[in-house]
């Protein structure tokens, strides 16, 4: 399987999504095609309206018209035509509103599910994983990565498909009316869009990476500043925390506003090209000596379609830019979701037997990425009814030994047996039998009752 850095952003998104979300994404794409068809229908009906208003009553030239339309007065025919135009646009916009509602609901549900899955992936990791990854970094990942899957993945993909389909349909209409002018305009749009993407691609990706990194620092300073307020005030470190917070906040903001500014460039460039195209068409029509009526119809059609395409072209470029801007977050989301799940649901049960003995044999432990053994016991046995105290200098391994005894750390060698059962292979058996008061007590931001009943159901 190729590395995440070698995959396209869309492929990353599809790997991140669960099967049901990929199915909903397919439904969203179907809604896009229907919306595009309605866009084409609404545009197509504009052409005869313009011709009727500008050219007068020419129904005799259209043998395909039903008899009841041919028998109407010119005023009645115009009224029917305008009514049909109104109905088509009404139906189109009603469908667009419903489709937009479904897509917004779908995208929000993806954000929530990805957030929950990343959080669960972290919760299921061994305690050593959390010793080597700061809480602020993991909180940032849950927030930023889950949002990026939609903002820089799903939403741009839907936008890309929507506006590419719309653009193809609009170009088809333009090719029928003005093939040469449309070809020239399309070539100019394509060259301009490619140049913008090519020139700024590396900058956009760098800004995205910097934004994620500095968001992590901002969150770390928030958690450190508010969580360690006592120490900060006692030792007078408030200014250092505030300066680091301010600096990273400014850098994260700069990455965002530089990217937002860059996203305005395509619209300005495409608008200039469109105006130049319409102007060129006017000059060409006059130089060829075309009748004012034919020139007006051609210019009206070309102008309506060209300027209708501007938002679509702008959104296509912005969608590709969003892929690049969120690339690092998408890679981080996939990496987080593919972490090996070492722990299953920790469901606490009732002990079925009484504690008799705890035996430690040839125990040793060193923290990850170090070779220093911080806990080492050759042999120790504790029987029911005994009280045991562990004493030693700071850093001698007392807290580490307790973490080993309660089963959240696994020793590199040796064993801990409870009633003859190794807690490394049957951790839940042992943890259901212990009470634990940590060195640093964790208090939730809730009532004393909920803190005492930590993790238990409300009832």
N, C-alpha and C positions, 0 to 999 in steps of 0.2 A: 504493500500500500504506500503511495507517495506521501512524503512529509506534508504537513499542513501548509507550509510556506510555498509548496509547489502546486497547490490546488487553486482553482478559481474560487472567487468569493461565493459565487452561487452554489458551487459544489460543497463548500464548507457549510453553507446554510442548510442544504438538503441533508447533510450528515448530522447536523445538530438537531434538526426537527425529528419528532417522533412520527410514526406511520400515520396516525390520525391527523396530525398537523400537515403532513405532506398531502393527504387527501383533501383537506380544506384548502390548501394552497392551489390544488388542481381546480377546485370549484371556483376559487377566486379568478383564476386564469380564464375559466369558461365565462364568468360574468364579464370579464374584460372584453372577450370577443363579441358578446351580445351588445355590450355598450358601444363598441366600435361600429357594429352594424347599424345601430340606431343613429350614431353620429353621421355615418355615410348617408343614411336615408334622409336625415334632416338637411344635410348639405345638398343632396340631389334635388330635393324639392325646391330649393332656392333658385336653381337655374331657370325652370319654366316661369317662376314668379317674376324674375328679373326680365325675361324675354317678353312676357305678357304686358308688363307695365311699360317697358321701353318701346317695344315694337308694335303695340296695338293688337287688335283682334286678328289673329292669323289661324283661327281654329280650322279653317277650310283646308289648310295645308297638312293637318294632322288627321289622317284617316283612321287612326287607331282609337280616337276618342269615342266613347259610347254615345249613343244617340241623344240621351237625355242631357248630356253636357253640351253637345252641339246645338241643341234646340234652345238652350238658355240664352238670355240676353248677355251682352258683353259684361254688364255690371254684375249680373247674377253669376256668370262664370268666374269673374274675379273674386266675388264673395266666397264661392265654393273653394277656390284655390287658396285663399287666405285662411279659410276655416280648416282646410286640410293641413296647411302649414302649422297652424296653431296646435292642432291635435297631435301631429307628429312630435313637435317640440315638447308638448305637455307629457306625452307618454315617455319620450326619451328621458326627460328630467326626472320623472317619477321613478323610472327604473334606475337611473343613476343614483338617486337618493337612497333607494333600498339597497343597491349594491354597495354603496359607500358605507352604510350602516353595518352590513354583514362583514365587510372587510375590516372596518375599525374594531368590531367585536372580536373577530378572528385574530387580529394582530395583538390586541390586548391580552387575549387568552394565551397566546404564544409567549409573550413577555412574562406573564405570571408563571406559566409552567416551566419555562427555562430557568427563571429565578429559583423556583422551588427545587428543580432538579440539581442545580449547582449547589444550593444550600445543603441539600441532602447528601450530595457527593462529598462535601466537606465534613459534614457531621459524621459520615460513615468512615472517615479516615482514622487511622490509629492516632493515639495521643502524640507520638513522635512527629507526625505530620504537622501538628499545630505548634510544636516546639520550634520548628524550622520555618514556619510561615506566620507572619504577624496577623493579628486579628483585623487590623485596619486594612491590610492588603486583601484579605479574604472578603471583607465587607464590600470593599471597592469592586472586587471581581463579581460578586453577586449582583450588585446594582448596575455596573457599567456593562458587563457582558450580556446580561439578560436584555437590557435596553438596546444594545447594539444589534442583537439578532434580528430585531424588527426594524429599527431605525436605519441600520446600515446593511441589512440583508433582505428581509422579506418585503418591506415597503419599496425599496428601490427596484427589486425584481418585478413587483406588480406594476410599478410606474413605468419601468422599461418596456414591459410587454404591452401595457395600455397605449403608450404613446408611440411605440414603434408600429403597432397595428393601425392606430389612427393616422400616423404619418404616411404609411403605405397606401391607405385608402384615399387620403387627400391627394397624394401625388398621382394616384391613378386618374382621378378626376382632372387634375391639372394637365397630365400628359395628353388626355383626349382633346382638351381645349387648346393648349399651347405646348406642343411637344418640345420644340427647340428651346424656348424660354425656360421651360420647366427643367430641362436637362442642365442648362447653364446654372440655374438657381440651385439645383440639387448638388451639383459639383462644388459650388461655392460654399454651401452649407457643410458638406462633408469635409472639405479641406479645412474649414475654420474649426469645426468640432474636433477633428483629429489633432490639429495643431494645439488647441487648448489642452486637451487630455495629455498629449505627449509632453508638452512643456512643463506642466504643473503636477504631473503624476507623483514624482518623488517628493515634492513639497507637501502634497496632500497627505501622503502616507506618513511622512515624518511628523506633521502636525497632529495626526490621529494618535500616533504612538506617544508623543509628548503630552497630549491631553490626558490620556489614560494614566501615564506615569505621575503627572502632577496632581491629578485627582486623588491618587493614592496617598501622596504626601499630604495633601490638604486634609483628607480624612484621618490620617495618622496624627496630625497635629491637633485636630479637634478632639479625638479620643484621648490623646496624651494630656492635652490642656485641661479638659473637663474631668478626666478620670484621675489625674494626678494633681488636682488643684491644691491640695494641702502642701505637698512637697514643693510645687512651683512657687507658692506664696512664701513659704518658709525660707527657701534658698534664693529667692529673687530671680527666678528664671522666666518670668512672664514675658519680658521683652524678646528674648530669643525665640520663644514659641510663637509669639505674634509675628515676628519678622519672617520666620520660616513659612508660616501660614500665608502671610501676605504675598511673599515672593512666589510661592507655588500657585496660589490662586490667580495671580496676575499672568503667570506663564500658561496656565490652563485656559484662561480667558483669551489670551492672545492667540493660542492655537485655534480656538473656536471662531473668533471674529475674523481672523485671516482666512479661514476656510469659507465662512459665510460671505465675505467680500469677494472671494474668488468665484463663488457660485453666481455672482451677478454679472460676470464678464460675458458668458455665452449669450445671454439675452440681449445685451447691448450690441454685441457683434452681429447676431442674427438679424436684429431689427434694422441695422444699417444695410446689411445685404439685401433684406426684403425691400426696403425703400429704393435701393439702387436697382433692384430687379423690376419693380413697378415703373420706375422712371425710365429705365431702358426700354420696357415694353411700349410705353407711350411714344417715345422717340421713334422706335422701330415702326409702330403702326402709322404714325404720321408720315414717316419717310416713304412708306409703301403706298400711301394714298388710300388707305382703307376708309370706309364710310364712318361718320361719327357714331352711328348706331352700333355697327359691328365693333368698333373700337371701344365704345363704352361697355358693351356686354363682356368683351374679352378682359378688359381692365378690371371690371367689377368682379368677375369670377376669379381672375388671377389674384387680385388684391385680397378678396375674402379668404381664399384658400391659403395664400402665402402668410397672411397675418394670423390665420387660425392655426397654422403650423408652428408659429413662433413659440407658444407655450409648450407644445409637445417637444420640439427640438431642445428647448431649454431644459425641460424635465429629463430628457434622455441623457444629456450631458451631466446634469446634476445627479442622476441615479448612478452613473458610472463613477462619479467623484465620491459619492457616498460609500460605494463599495471600497474604494481605496482608503478613505478616511477611517472607516471602521474595521479595516483589515486586521490590525493587531488585536482588537477586541474579539473579533470572530475567531481568530486562532486561539485566543485565550479561553473562550467559551468551550470550543471543542476539546481543548486540552483538559479543562476542568471536568467536563462531562464524561471523558474517557478515562478518568482516574480509576485504578482498580479498587473495587469495593471490598475492603478487608473485613468490615464489620456489618452484621445484619442488624435488624431492629432490636434494640436493647429493651426487652420487655421484662420488667422485674416481677418475679414470682415469689411464692411463699416457700420457705425451706421445708423440705419433707423429713429431714432428720436433724439431729443436734450436732453442733460443732464438738469434735473430740480432740484432734491434733492438727498442728501446722508444722510441717517439716521443711527446712531449707537445706539443700545439699549442693556444695561446690558452685555457689551462685556468683556470677560476675556480670557487670553491665558497663558499657561505655556509650555515651550519647552519639547520635548520628554525626558523621563527618569528623569524628575525633577518635583517637586511639587511647585516650586517658580513661582508665577504669575508675569509675567513681563509686561503685558499690561492689564489694567482694566479701562473701561469707562462705567459709568452708563448710560449717555445719551448725544448725540451730534447730531446736525443737521447742514448741510451745504447746502446752496441753490446756484443755478446758479448765477454767477457774484461775489461771495464772494471770498476773499483771506484769507487763514487761515495759520498761522504759528504754528508749534509745537515746544516748547522749553522744556528743562529739563536737568538735570545732566547726565553725562555719565553713561550708564547702566540703565537709568530710563525707557527704552522701546520705545524710539522714532522710531528707525529703525524697531523694531518689529511691531509697530502700522502701519507704512507705508507698511510693508509686508502684514499685514492683510488687509489694505485698497486696495492694488492692487490685492488681491485674491490669493497669492501664499502660504499663511498660512490660515488654518481654525481654528476659535476660538473654545475653549472647550465649551463655552456657549455664549449666546447672538447672535445678528445678525447685519449684515451690509446690508442695503437696498438702492438700487439705483433706483430712479423713482418707488419705491414701490416693486422692485424685489430683492430677496435675492441673493447676489453674490455667496453664497456657493452652490446654486443649479443651477445658471446660470452665471458661471464665465466669459464665453466668451462674454456675453452681455455687461458686465462692462469693460472688458479689451479692447474691440474694441473702447472704448470711451476715453481712457486715454493716456496721454503722460507720460513718466517716465524717469528721469535722475537719475541713481543710485549713491549711495555714493562713491562707487569704480567703476570707469568706466572700462568696459571690451573692449579692443581693439584687433581685430583680426590682424594676421600677413598678412595684405593685404593693399590695397589702402585706402585713406581717403574716397573716394567715396563709396567703399564697406562697410566701417564701418558706414557711415552715413545711408546707405540703408540696414542696418543689417537685414538679413533674407529675404529680398525681391528678386524676380527673377532678373537676369541680365538685362533683357529688361523691 
